[in-house]
Amino acid sequence: MASGGMKRDVSETHDALRFGVNAGVKADLAPPHPLQATIQSEAKFWADKKKFGTQAIYGSAFNIRKDLDCQILSRFQRPPGALPSAMLGYEALTGSLDDFGFEDYLNMPQDSDSFRQPDMHHGMEVRLGLSKGPICPSFN
């Protein structure tokens, strides 16, 4: 997958406006910053350690049930429109509800001067595959 969350083919020409300047195959494989790789590996280590501990205490069925709940709650989203999807159930299940990162308060698209209200009908058409383009164009 591309860094923006959009799929692209290997044979497709590189679109610098959509995927960024350095978004080639190397950008898909390597994280944007070396510290990000460390943070991701540390988070994976502690998640595996926690999963091993819950399996030792409660058995393997607990982890299977938790994984199924995570899959269900990660796919549940609000339709595109005025309010963004909060995914509150998924955040409560994974424990990331208490994490407050810089992306939670900096560079909010709603605070921008060039923000355009999303069209809910076009967003659903894109999600269902009836139309092409971004779900929410954010620039005038």
Secondary structure, DSSP 8 states (H G I E B T S, - for coil): --TTS----SSS---HHHH-TT-SHHHHHS-SSHHHHHHHHHHHHHHHHHHHHHHHHH-HHHHHHHHHHHHHHHH----SSSS----HHHHHHHTTTS---GGGTSS-GGGSTT-----HHHHHHHHHTSS-S-SS----
